[in-house]
């Protein structure tokens, strides 16, 4: 019987330090040593999931095969582990409270007073055990969102403390990611915030086993020794975590300090050497890319790169595959609509155009103009989710000459000839509290032979992840095909259009799904790979 080992990742001093990257990197190292790894993210917010959050506040929503809408860190986990996760990989405080309060209303607690301890903490531990049982993992790596000291994160830390007390020192390990701020006036890194953060951890009964020191600057040995002394851990377990060019170098950097051996020693495991050859080869490509490639990302959340994080990483992985270097031209779709010269200059100098997913009518007209420009100038184009609908609307307006289409998400009675909300008989997925229906998770797709998409995948049947509310309107399908739009992929029953493309164009493909969610740094997604290939050839 597998006795799962539990690794908790916490953060100190401030948020945004890269706990998710740290958790994913440790997972990649352990997997490279031959162990089975499963990842879990605890999000302290009261939302049930991040599905209704503004991307400016929370970044992208990452969708799993089973339709679960999750935090973007699960994207890091999947990319580094190269494995598909499940709904058990994300737990929010909102989910816990929702479940317990419903149980209380049904009388399942037999009149007991419901409290943070033991009811909330027990629910967290039960979830952890469920994930361990389901995954049969050797290591369960759990990231606690937020920063130590946040009131929202206290129940998770308390649950972690209890788990350590119950399972013993040989089954639980704590990793703390903490900032070392740099003071320019005195030209030095300061360790005091990290000391204070560890004191806060120890206040709740947790002693970290490993401290990852986040900084933009090299850390001298005397500072590492100082942290070890005041935080009461071995000096070898205080590991620099400097900001580097590529996140995919992090596993290699951690292993330089023998983090795997520290973990194995803690758990009494016979030491194994992680085989990181593939990661080393990838980083050679990252550093030595030959051709500089410019890709325009046309969206409305361009001021916040995390809103399109998976798209960005999918592009990078494809660029590395082709031994090139990526420059992203962030283009505000609204400014294109108002003919902003600088935005148009950026679009024109890019070698390829990507229109990612999104919701709402803001910026739609600018995206339509971008799709029109890519079509007319033979510039490689990739439309994702809304980007596919945008490409179809542009084709309907300017090639098929149907009528001026709109894409307002909020008008359920729209007369739009191109996209529509699924009729009731086609609503196969969950109704959402937001007031609409979304197609979520992995859906099968059948490809048409002879198309660019079929050539990219090299097979007839694929499965891709969805997150959208509108569908291609089949009433106009024949008219659009007669005008030259190629329907290159549909659901197996042919009811729903999944992929459109243009025949006489170097690369013009729009997909209703989100291929970026299944792209991996060591295995780029076929559509992104061939899109970048077309950009280089063009």
C-alpha positions, -999 to +999 in steps of 0.1 A: +000+000+000+013+035-010+020+057+020+017+092+005+041+118+016+027+153+021+046+185+011+031+219+020+042+251+002+035+284+020+045+320+012+059+348+033+063+386+033+041+392+002+021+375-025+031+369-061+065+353-052+060+322-074+048+296-049+030+279-078+062+277-098+081+264-068+055+237-061+054+228-098+092+226-100+095+204-069+069+182-085+089+180-117+121+171-098+103+143-079+087+130-110+121+130-128+133+108-099+107+082-108+079+091-083+042+096-088+032+132-080-002+149-075-007+186-070-033+205-050-039+242-046-057+257-016-073+291-024-085+310+007-110+332-011-148+327-005-156+323-042-167+288-051-142+290-080-124+318-100-149+314-129-166+348-123-135+368-113-122+396-133-089+386-151-074+419-139-078+407-104-070+370-106-055+363-140-067+336-163-091+308-154-076+275-161-100+247-171-094+210-165-106+180-185-135+174-161-147+210-166-134+224-133-126+261-134-094+266-114-067+289-104-039+296-129-013+278-108-029+245-119-017+254-154+019+255-140+013+221-123+001+205-155+028+220-176+057+210-153+043+175-144+030+169-180-001+153-165-038+161-165-052+170-130-088+168-117-113+187-096-095+173-065-065+196-074-082+228-063-100+236-031-114+270-021-127+283+012-160+289-006-164+253-015-157+242+021-182+266+036-208+258+009-206+221+017-206+224+055-234+249+056-256+228+034-248+198+057-257+219+087-290+230+072-299+193+065-292+185+101-263+163+095-244+177+125-272+168+149-274+202+165-237+207+171-221+241+169-202+244+136-167+259+141-134+266+123-118+239+145-126+211+141-152+212+113-134+234+087-099+219+094-114+184+093-130+191+060-096+203+046-078+172+059-106+149+045-101+166+011-063+159+013-068+123+022-093+120-007-068+134-031-041+111-019-064+080-022-077+090-056-042+098-071-023+070-054+006+094-054+039+090-037+040+127-031+011+151-027+023+187-031+000+213-017+003+250-022-014+272+004-025+304-014-019+339+000+007+349+025+014+336+060-003+360+084-034+364+062-065+357+083-080+338+054-052+313+053-052+304+090-075+273+087-052+258+060-021+263+081-039+248+111-050+218+091-014+213+079-002+215+115-027+189+126-018+167+097+019+168+107+010+161+143-012+131+133+010+116+105+044+122+121+076+139+110+084+112+084+053+119+064+050+157+062+074+184+050+070+222+049+085+245+023+084+282+028+089+307+000+099+341+013+110+374-001+144+389+006+138+426-002+167+447-016+174+482-002+190+503-028+203+530-004+223+506+016+229+482-013+219+451+007+194+423+009+174+421+042+166+389+060+144+403+088+111+400+069+118+363+063+127+358+099+094+375+109+075+353+084+090+322+098+081+334+133+045+337+122+046+302+109+061+289+142+033+308+160+008+285+145+030+255+152+047+249+119+085+247+115+096+249+079+120+222+066+131+242+035+132+279+029+133+292-007+147+328-007+131+348-035+151+377-047+163+395-079+199+396-067+226+370-058+225+360-021+258+358-002+265+327+019+266+347+052+230+358+046+219+322+040+237+311+072+220+340+090+185+328+079+194+292+089+205+303+123+175+325+131+150+302+115+164+271+131+170+249+100+201+234+084+221+258+062+218+234+032+180+238+034+181+275+028+180+277-010+183+308-032+154+312-056+166+341-078+145+356-106+157+341-139+149+344-176+128+313-179+106+296-153+116+263-168+150+267-154+137+267-119+138+228-114+174+228-126+183+256-102+166+240-072+184+207-079+217+225-081+212+229-043+202+192-040+166+199-030+156+163-039+182+149-015+169+171+013+134+158+007+145+122+005+165+125+037+136+140+055+113+112+045+139+084+049+137+075+012+167+059-006+182+087-026+175+088-063+190+111-089+164+130-108+169+127-146+165+163-157+181+159-192+149+170-210+147+202-189+184+209-195+179+205-233+149+228-232+168+255-214+196+254-240+169+262-266+155+290-244+189+307-241+201+301-277+171+308-299+182+320-333+154+338-350+135+366-333+097+362-338+071+388-332+035+377-324+006+401-318-017+393-289-049+411-296-071+413-265-086+436-239-067+424-208-033+432-223-022+452-193-022+421-171-001+393-187-015+367-163-049+371-180-034+352-210-008+331-192-015+297-208-016+313-243+017+330-236+034+298-223+020+278-253+035+303-277+068+301-258+069+264-259+062+264-296+089+290-302+114+270-283+105+239-304+115+259-335+147+272-319+134+308-320+129+337-296+096+353-289+086+389-287+049+395-278+033+427-292+005+434-266-023+451-286-053+467-270-083+457-291-103+488-281-075+511-294-075+493-327-112+500-330-104+537-326-076+536-351-048+542-327-017+545-349+007+530-324-015+499-319-018+495-357+019+498-361+025+470-336+000+448-354+016+454-388+051+447-377+041+414-360+047+382-380+016+365-366-017+373-350-033+356-320-068+365-307-074+348-274-106+341-255-127+366-236-162+376-226-183+407-232-186+431-262-158+455-252-130+453-277-149+431-301-148+454-331-111+459-328-105+422-328-127+419-359-104+445-376-073+425-366-088+393-380-096+411-412-061+425-415-046+390-410-069+375-436-062+401-462-024+403-457-019+365-455-005+369-420-006+337-399-036+338-376-047+317-347-081+324-330-089+308-297-125+304-284-138+340-289-110+344-314-126+317-336-160+335-333-144+368-342-128+352-373-161+338-383-180+371-378-153+389-399-156+364-427-195+366-426-194+404-429-167+409-454-165+378-475-199+360-473-217+394-472-244+381-449-251+410-426-233+430-400-229+406-370-225+415-334-212+395-305-227+409-274-226+382-248-254+397-227-282+398-253-299+364-253-322+375-281-294+386-304-301+383-342-264+376-348-262+354-379-229+338-369-230+328-332-257+319-308-265+306-274-270+269-274-308+260-275-322+242-245-319+207-260-282+212-266-274+224-231-254+194-218-234+211-191-240+228-158-261+259-155-241+286-138-252+311-111-239+338-134-271+334-154-260+316-185-248+282-197-212+273-205-197+244-224-169+234-200-141+208-200-129+182-225-151+175-256-142+151-284-137+166-319-136+149-353-112+165-379-116+166-416-088+151-436-069+174-459-072+204-437-044+223-419-057+212-386-058+176-395-022+179-407-011+195-374-027+168-352-019+139-376-051+121-366-089+122-370-101+123-334-090+147-307-101+159-273-098+196-262-110+218-233-138+243-237-149+274-217-175+294-236-211+304-238-218+309-275-217+284-305-214+287-342-249+291-357-255+262-381-283+280-398-256+300-417-231+271-421-239+263-457-237+300-468-203+304-451-189+272-466-201+283-500-182+315-496-150+296-488-150+291-450-136+256-442-153+237-414-123+215-404-136+201-371-169+193-354-182+173-325-185+136-334-223+141-340-215+170-363-239+193-345-214+218-331-186+235-351-152+233-334-127+245-360-128+269-390-100+277-414-092+293-447-079+272-476-059+298-496-040+312-467-006+303-451-023+296-417-057+310-407-072+288-381-099+294-354-108+269-328-138+270-304-117+254-276-086+264-256-056+244-270-033+264-247-046+244-217-030+212-231+003+226-243+035+215-224+070+231-224+085+197-234+056+189-258+041+220-275+006+219-287+003+209-324-017+241-333+007+265-316+036+245-331+024+248-366+012+284-362+047+294-351+061+273-380+039+293-404+051+326-389+087+316-393+081+304-429+062+336-437 
